[in-house]
Amino acid sequence: MAQRVEGNIEIQASVEKVYGYWETLENLPRFMSNVEEVRPVGQGLTHWKIKGPFGAKVEFDAQTTRNEENEAIAWNSTGGDVETSGEVRFRSQGPNSTRVEVVMNYGDPPGGRAGEAASRIVANPKLQLEQDLKNFKDIMEERATPEEVQQRPSAATLQSSLVAFLTSGAGLLILGVVGLVVLLRRRSGGAASHAGEGAGFRVILELGRKD
């Protein structure tokens, strides 16, 4: 099933500055942690190199379908390993405030439903977009340099590492121990409950005898 991902962020910078930085598509790898390269190859056409889950490389071409100064940029992929389209809108909120709104669409991944499930486990597009927008905000507000942002681990990398650990021997051992502890606690809680019921029953019997 195709996916639609949306995100937005408020940036304390003029719309001219924010739009101008994003409109130079070669800047995208500076704040999009899974984008290796965006290279112009023709009139409104760019070639993208993306870092996929578990070190996989994804490449595709994209055609800019809309470019309105200080307002919006949109694109569609035209060939390659993925089918994607999207739009980013820039809303001026004042002389030094801009709201950035992003919508991205992804076509069905290879492998049908199984491939889609796997891709969601190791790479959450929503989480990745939120991180990219935060990186963009930090650069625009001069809280971090592009070089500092590029040193941050990507959300996809962190998620892949977690999945890899949980499916490793050590990860499975820890999950097993946690599961055993939970099971024992439930059993001990049940035993305590039955013990309490037994004690209550004995009290009733003793009271009956006294009468």
C-alpha positions in Angstrom: 0.0 0.0 0.0 1.3 3.5 -0.9 2.3 5.7 2.0 1.6 9.4 2.6 3.7 11.2 5.1 3.1 14.8 6.4 5.1 17.1 8.6 5.5 20.7 9.5 7.7 23.0 11.6 7.9 26.7 12.6 11.3 28.3 11.8 12.5 31.6 13.2 13.8 32.9 9.8 12.4 34.9 6.9 10.6 33.0 4.2 13.1 34.2 1.6 16.0 32.6 3.6 14.1 29.4 4.2 12.8 29.0 0.6 16.2 30.0 -0.9 18.0 27.3 1.0 15.6 24.5 0.2 15.2 25.7 -3.5 18.9 24.9 -4.0 18.3 21.2 -4.0 22.0 20.4 -3.6 21.5 21.6 0.0 19.1 18.8 0.9 21.8 16.3 1.9 23.0 18.8 4.5 19.9 18.3 6.6 18.3 15.1 5.2 20.3 12.4 6.9 19.3 9.6 4.5 20.0 11.7 1.3 23.6 11.2 0.0 23.4 13.4 -3.1 21.0 15.5 -5.2 22.6 16.4 -8.5 21.0 18.5 -11.3 21.0 16.6 -14.6 18.8 18.7 -16.8 16.0 21.3 -17.0 14.2 20.8 -13.7 15.5 17.3 -13.4 17.7 16.0 -10.6 19.3 12.6 -9.7 19.0 11.4 -6.1 21.1 9.0 -4.2 19.5 7.7 -1.0 20.8 5.6 1.9 18.2 2.8 2.4 17.8 0.4 5.4 20.8 -1.8 6.3 23.1 0.1 4.0 21.1 -0.4 0.8 21.5 2.3 -1.8 18.5 3.7 -3.7 18.7 6.0 -6.7 16.1 7.8 -8.8 15.5 10.8 -11.0 13.0 13.5 -10.0 11.3 16.2 -12.0 10.5 19.5 -10.4 6.8 20.1 -11.2 6.2 23.3 -9.3 8.6 26.1 -8.1 6.9 29.2 -6.9 9.3 31.6 -5.2 8.8 31.8 -1.4 5.7 29.7 -1.7 6.1 26.1 -2.9 8.3 23.4 -4.5 6.9 20.1 -5.8 8.4 17.1 -7.5 7.7 13.6 -9.0 10.1 10.8 -9.5 10.6 9.8 -13.2 12.5 6.6 -12.9 14.7 4.5 -10.6 14.3 2.3 -7.6 11.4 4.1 -5.9 8.2 5.9 -6.9 7.8 9.1 -4.9 6.3 12.6 -5.1 6.0 15.4 -2.8 5.5 19.1 -2.1 6.9 21.6 0.4 5.1 24.8 1.2 6.5 27.9 2.8 4.1 30.1 4.8 5.4 33.5 5.9 4.3 34.1 9.6 6.0 37.5 9.8 9.4 39.2 8.9 11.4 36.4 10.7 9.0 33.5 11.0 8.2 30.8 8.5 6.0 27.7 8.6 7.2 24.8 6.5 4.7 22.2 5.5 5.8 19.0 3.8 3.8 16.2 2.1 5.6 13.1 0.7 4.1 10.1 -1.1 5.8 6.7 -1.5 4.7 4.1 -4.0 4.4 0.4 -3.2 7.9 -1.0 -2.2 9.4 -4.1 -3.8 8.1 -7.3 -2.3 4.4 -6.3 -2.0 3.0 -6.4 1.5 5.9 -8.3 2.9 8.4 -5.8 1.5 6.3 -2.9 2.9 6.2 -4.4 6.4 9.9 -4.9 6.3 10.6 -1.3 5.2 8.4 0.1 7.9 10.2 -1.9 10.6 13.7 -0.6 9.7 12.8 2.8 8.3 9.9 5.0 9.5 9.3 7.7 6.9 7.3 9.8 9.4 10.1 9.7 12.0 12.7 10.4 9.3 10.8 13.5 8.1 10.4 14.9 11.6 14.2 14.5 12.2 15.0 16.2 8.8 12.7 19.2 9.6 14.3 19.6 13.0 17.8 19.5 11.3 16.6 22.1 8.8 15.3 24.3 11.6 18.6 24.1 13.5 20.5 25.2 10.4 18.1 28.0 9.5 18.1 29.4 13.1 21.9 28.9 13.2 21.7 26.5 16.2 23.9 24.1 14.3 26.1 24.0 11.2 25.4 21.6 8.3 28.6 19.7 9.3 27.3 19.2 12.9 23.9 18.1 11.6 25.5 15.6 9.3 27.2 14.0 12.3 23.8 13.1 13.8 22.7 9.5 13.3 19.7 9.2 11.2 16.4 7.9 12.6 16.5 5.0 10.1 20.0 4.0 11.3 18.9 4.1 14.9 15.8 2.1 14.2 17.8 -0.5 12.1 20.3 -0.8 14.9 17.6 -1.5 17.4 16.0 -4.1 15.2 19.4 -5.7 14.5 20.1 -5.9 18.3 16.6 -7.3 19.2 17.0 -10.1 16.6 20.6 -10.9 17.8 21.4 -13.6 20.3 21.9 -11.0 23.1 18.7 -9.2 22.2 16.7 -12.4 22.2 18.2 -13.4 25.5 17.2 -10.1 27.1 13.7 -10.4 25.7 13.4 -13.9 27.1 14.6 -12.8 30.5 12.1 -9.9 30.5 9.3 -12.2 29.4 10.2 -14.7 32.2 10.2 -12.0 34.9 6.8 -10.8 33.7 5.4 -14.3 33.7 6.7 -15.0 37.2 5.3 -11.8 38.6 1.9 -12.6 37.2 2.0 -16.1 38.7 3.2 -14.8 42.1 0.5 -12.1 42.0 -2.1 -14.8 41.2 -0.8 -17.0 44.0 -0.9 -14.1 46.5 -4.5 -13.5 45.4 -5.5 -17.1 46.0 -3.7 -17.1 49.3 -5.6 -14.1 50.4 -8.9 -15.7 49.4 -7.9 -18.8 51.4 -7.1 -16.7 54.5 -10.4 -14.9 54.2 -12.2 -18.3 54.0 -10.4 -19.5 57.1 -11.5 -16.4 59.0 -15.1 -17.0 58.1 -14.9 -20.6 59.3 -13.3 -19.5 62.6 -16.1 -16.9 63.1 -18.7 -19.6 62.4 -17.2 -21.9 64.9 -17.2 -19.2 67.7 -20.9 -18.7 67.0 
